[in-house]
Amino acid sequence: MHSATLKLNEKTTSLQSLSWIKQGLNLCLRAPFKLFFLLLASIIIEGVIQLAPAPVGMILSKLVMVMLIASLWPVLDLISQHKSCSLQSIRSYNGWAKLPLLSLLLLLPTVMQVLTAIAILGDSGIDLLVYGQMVDVTPVQLSIIFASATPFSILFMFIPAYLLLENESIGTSVKKGLSLALRAWQPLTVVFIINLLAIMAVPFTLLLSAILLGPWLLCINYVAFKNLTDNQ
C-alpha cells in the first residue's frame, strides 16, 4: 500500500461532491449485498451487546460499533481494487491493534448525542442513551439527538482510513484525517447534508434509511479519501 498524502496544490469545490456521489454509487453496486449485510450485521451485533446490563452494555456496544464501521475501510479498499474480499485479505492490512484505542476518540459523536439528549430531555436523556430505557421522546426529538453526531462524524471520517489503509500511528492518523476533512470543507458540506438527512430520517423509518443508504454513504467516504489524496 502506498502512502496517501494531501494534494495541497489542488483546490476543492462543492461540485467535487457530485463526482464522489456518482463514484460512490458505482463502488457500492460492485458488492451491494455484501456491504448491506456487513452493515446490518454490525447493527445487530450492537443491539445484542446492548442486552448486557447497563450502562456497561450500552457503552461497550458503541465502542464495538465504532470499530466495526471503521473496519469496513479495508473491505471497501479490497472491493475497489479487486471487486471481492476475504478474511485473509482483510487481515493483511495493518493498524488493527491500534483501532481499540482510536475508538475512544471516535466515540465523540456519541458523546455529542448524549449531551444533546440531556439538553432536550434532561435526566431522561441519560436514561435513554446510557441506560437504554424507554422514555417519553418524540420522533422529532430523536432526529435532533441522532443528527447531533453528524458534524463530528464527518470531521473524523478519514481518520480510520489513515490508520487501517496507511498504517499510520494514531496521532498521525488524527492529524492527517482532521487536516484532510477541514481542507475539503466545501465538498464535505454536501456529504454532511446527505448524512444529516439520512440520520434524521432514522426515527421515522425504523433504521431503514440508515441501513439502505449506509453502504452508499460509506462508499462516498472512501471515494472522497481517494480523490483527496494522491493514493489513486
C-alpha positions in Angstrom: 0.0 0.0 0.0 1.3 3.4 -0.9 1.3 6.3 1.5 -1.5 8.8 0.9 -0.6 12.5 1.0 -2.7 15.6 0.5 -2.9 17.2 -2.9 -2.1 20.6 -1.4 -1.8 22.2 -4.8 -5.4 21.4 -5.7 -8.4 23.4 -4.6 -11.6 21.7 -3.6 -15.1 22.8 -4.6 -18.7 21.8 -3.8 -19.1 20.3 -7.3 -16.4 17.8 -6.4 -19.0 16.1 -4.2 -21.1 15.2 -7.2 -18.3 13.1 -8.6 -18.0 11.4 -5.2 -21.7 10.6 -5.1 -21.6 9.1 -8.5 -18.4 7.1 -8.0 -19.6 6.0 -4.5 -22.7 4.6 -6.1 -20.7 2.7 -8.7 -18.5 1.3 -5.9 -21.5 0.3 -3.9 -23.0 -1.5 -6.8 -19.9 -3.7 -7.1 -20.9 -5.6 -4.0 -24.3 -4.2 -2.7 -25.4 -7.3 -0.9 -22.1 -7.8 0.9 -21.9 -4.2 2.0 -25.6 -4.3 3.1 -25.3 -7.4 5.2 -22.0 -6.3 6.7 -23.6 -3.1 7.9 -26.7 -4.9 9.0 -24.6 -7.4 10.9 -22.8 -4.5 12.7 -26.2 -3.1 13.8 -27.3 -6.5 15.0 -24.1 -7.0 17.0 -24.5 -3.6 18.5 -28.1 -4.5 19.6 -27.0 -7.8 21.1 -24.3 -6.2 23.1 -26.8 -3.7 24.4 -28.6 -6.6 26.1 -25.8 -6.7 28.7 -26.5 -4.8 31.9 -26.5 -1.0 31.6 -24.6 1.1 31.4 -21.7 -1.3 30.5 -23.7 -2.9 27.7 -24.6 0.5 26.1 -21.1 1.9 26.3 -19.5 -1.3 25.1 -21.9 -1.6 22.2 -20.9 1.9 21.0 -17.2 1.1 21.2 -17.7 -2.1 19.2 -19.9 -0.4 16.7 -17.3 2.3 16.1 -14.6 -0.4 15.5 -16.9 -2.4 13.2 -17.7 0.6 11.0 -14.0 1.6 10.9 -13.2 -2.0 9.8 -15.2 -1.5 6.6 -12.5 0.7 5.2 -10.3 -2.3 4.2 -13.4 -4.0 2.9 -14.1 -1.1 0.6 -10.5 -0.9 -0.4 -10.5 -4.5 -1.5 -13.8 -4.2 -3.3 -12.5 -1.1 -5.1 -9.3 -2.8 -6.2 -10.4 -6.5 -6.7 -14.2 -6.4 -6.6 -14.0 -9.0 -3.8 -12.6 -9.5 -0.3 -11.8 -12.3 2.1 -11.0 -12.6 5.8 -7.4 -13.4 4.9 -7.0 -10.3 2.6 -8.6 -8.1 5.3 -6.1 -9.4 7.9 -3.3 -8.3 5.6 -4.0 -4.7 6.5 -2.2 -3.1 9.4 -3.4 -0.9 12.3 -5.9 -3.3 13.8 -4.1 -3.4 17.2 -4.4 0.4 17.4 -8.1 0.5 16.5 -9.5 -0.1 20.0 -7.6 2.9 21.4 -8.6 5.1 18.4 -12.2 4.1 19.0 -12.2 6.1 22.2 -11.7 9.3 20.2 -14.3 8.1 17.6 -16.9 8.0 20.4 -17.1 11.8 20.5 -20.1 11.8 18.1 -21.9 9.5 20.6 -20.9 11.8 23.5 -22.4 14.7 21.5 -25.6 12.7 21.2 -25.7 12.2 24.9 -25.1 15.9 25.6 -27.9 16.8 23.2 -30.2 14.3 24.7 -29.6 15.8 28.2 -30.2 19.3 26.8 -33.5 18.3 25.3 -34.8 15.7 27.8 -32.9 16.4 31.0 -32.0 13.3 33.1 -34.3 11.3 30.8 -31.6 11.8 28.1 -29.1 9.8 30.2 -31.8 7.1 30.8 -32.4 6.8 27.1 -28.8 6.7 25.7 -26.7 5.5 28.6 -29.1 3.1 30.3 -31.2 2.1 27.2 -34.5 2.8 29.0 -37.7 3.8 27.3 -38.6 7.4 27.9 -41.1 9.9 26.7 -39.5 11.2 23.5 -40.9 12.3 20.1 -39.5 11.2 16.7 -38.5 14.9 16.1 -36.5 15.0 19.3 -34.8 11.7 18.4 -34.0 13.1 15.0 -32.2 16.1 16.6 -30.4 13.8 19.0 -29.2 11.4 16.4 -28.2 14.2 14.0 -26.1 16.0 16.6 -23.4 13.4 16.0 -23.1 14.2 12.3 -20.6 17.1 12.4 -18.1 15.1 14.4 -18.7 12.0 12.2 -17.8 14.0 9.1 -14.9 15.7 10.8 -13.5 12.3 11.9 -14.4 10.3 8.7 -10.9 10.0 7.3 -9.1 9.1 10.5 -9.7 5.3 10.3 -8.6 5.4 6.6 -5.1 6.6 7.6 -4.9 4.1 10.5 -6.0 1.0 8.6 -5.2 1.7 5.0 -1.9 3.6 5.5 -0.8 2.0 8.9 -0.2 5.5 10.4 0.1 6.0 14.1 -2.9 7.1 16.0 -1.6 10.6 16.4 -0.7 10.9 12.7 -4.0 9.5 11.6 -5.9 12.0 13.7 -3.7 14.9 12.4 -3.9 13.9 8.8 -7.6 12.9 9.0 -8.7 16.2 10.5 -6.5 18.2 8.1 -8.0 16.5 5.1 -11.5 17.0 6.3 -11.0 20.7 7.1 -9.3 21.3 3.8 -12.1 19.8 1.8 -14.9 21.5 3.8 -16.8 22.7 0.7 -17.5 19.3 -0.9 -17.8 17.7 2.5 -20.6 20.1 3.3 -22.7 18.4 0.7 -21.8 15.0 2.1 -22.7 16.3 5.5 -26.1 17.3 4.4 -26.8 13.9 2.8 -25.7 12.2 6.0 -27.7 14.6 8.1 -30.9 13.9 6.2 -30.3 10.1 6.4 -29.7 10.2 10.1 -32.6 12.5 10.8 -34.9 10.1 9.0 -34.0 7.1 11.2 -36.7 7.6 13.8 -39.3 7.8 11.1 -38.1 4.9 9.0 -37.2 2.4 11.8 -33.5 2.4 10.8 -34.3 1.7 7.1 -32.8 5.0 5.9 -29.5 4.2 7.7 -29.4 0.5 6.6 -30.3 1.2 3.0 -28.3 4.3 2.4 -25.4 3.3 4.8 -23.4 1.3 2.3 -23.6 4.1 -0.3 -22.6 6.7 2.2 -19.6 4.6 3.3 -18.5 4.3 -0.3 -18.8 8.0 -0.8 -16.4 8.4 2.1 -13.9 6.0 0.6 -14.1 7.7 -2.8 -13.6 11.1 -1.3 -10.5 9.9 0.6 -9.0 8.5 -2.6 -9.9 11.6 -4.6 -8.4 14.0 -2.0 -5.1 12.2 -1.7 -2.5 11.1 -4.2 -3.2 7.4 -3.3 -5.1 6.7 -6.5 
